[in-house]
Amino acid sequence: MQWHHFLAYFFGGAFLVNAIPHFVSGTMGRPFQSPFAKPRGQGLSSSTVNVRWGFLNAVIAYLLICRVGGFDMSNVIDVIEAGLGALLMGLLLARLFGRFNGGKL
């Protein structure tokens, strides 16, 4: 396995986790923070923008995880790499979005 496969799996996990809050908020019809809001990442974007942003993140995650290298769910190292990216992005998002949505830091 080449080093860039691990990097792709790590970032694929991060993009996958980032897709979840945007897509879910958007499909619920709720505005949510996004990079397209003003101020960037702090203001609210429409539900339609969030569905699109969440879907794009899911597509990027698919490309990074499934189309780079030979990701195998039965290979523990592959799953750990994607899971580590997902965990770190989840913790980052909890801190970022928690400031605006009543989460505890």
C-alpha positions in Angstrom: 0.0 0.0 0.0 1.3 3.4 -0.9 1.4 6.4 1.5 -1.0 8.5 -0.5 -3.7 5.8 -0.1 -3.6 6.3 3.6 -3.8 10.0 3.2 -6.8 9.6 0.9 -8.6 7.3 3.3 -8.0 9.8 6.2 -9.4 12.7 4.3 -12.2 10.6 2.9 -13.3 9.9 6.5 -13.1 13.6 7.3 -15.2 14.6 4.3 -17.7 11.8 5.1 -18.3 13.1 8.6 -18.5 16.7 7.4 -21.2 15.7 4.9 -23.5 14.5 7.7 -24.5 17.8 9.6 -24.9 19.8 6.4 -27.0 17.2 4.6 -29.1 16.4 7.6 -29.8 20.0 8.5 -30.6 20.8 4.9 -33.0 17.9 4.5 -34.7 19.0 7.7 -35.2 22.4 6.1 -33.0 24.1 8.7 -30.3 26.7 7.9 -26.9 25.8 9.1 -23.3 27.2 9.1 -21.3 26.7 5.9 -18.3 28.1 4.1 -20.7 30.1 1.9 -22.3 32.1 4.6 -21.3 35.6 5.7 -19.3 35.6 7.9 -17.7 32.5 6.4 -18.4 29.4 8.6 -20.3 31.4 11.2 -23.4 32.8 9.4 -26.3 30.5 8.3 -26.7 29.2 4.8 -30.0 28.0 3.4 -31.1 24.4 3.7 -30.7 24.1 -0.1 -27.1 25.2 0.1 -26.4 22.8 2.9 -27.9 19.8 1.0 -25.7 20.6 -1.9 -22.6 21.1 0.3 -23.3 17.9 2.2 -23.8 16.0 -1.0 -20.6 17.3 -2.5 -18.7 16.3 0.6 -20.2 12.8 0.4 -19.1 12.5 -3.3 -15.6 13.6 -2.4 -15.5 11.1 0.4 -16.6 8.4 -2.0 -13.9 9.3 -4.5 -11.2 9.4 -1.8 -12.2 6.2 -0.1 -13.5 4.0 -2.9 -11.6 5.2 -6.0 -8.1 5.7 -4.6 -6.2 2.5 -3.9 -8.0 -0.7 -2.9 -9.9 0.2 0.3 -11.1 -2.9 2.0 -13.5 -2.9 4.9 -12.0 -6.1 6.2 -8.5 -4.5 6.3 -8.2 -3.0 9.8 -5.5 -0.5 8.8 -7.7 0.9 6.0 -10.6 1.3 8.4 -8.5 2.8 11.1 -7.2 5.4 8.7 -10.7 6.5 7.5 -12.0 6.2 11.1 -9.2 8.5 12.4 -10.0 11.1 9.8 -13.7 10.8 10.8 -13.0 11.1 14.5 -10.7 14.1 14.2 -13.1 15.9 11.9 -16.0 15.1 14.2 -14.2 16.5 17.2 -13.3 19.7 15.2 -16.9 20.1 14.0 -18.2 19.6 17.5 -16.1 22.5 18.7 -16.8 24.7 15.7 -20.6 24.2 15.5 -21.0 23.9 19.3 -20.3 27.6 19.7 -23.3 28.4 17.5 -25.7 25.6 18.4 -25.6 25.4 22.1 -23.1 22.6 22.4 -20.8 22.5 25.4 -17.1 23.1 24.7 
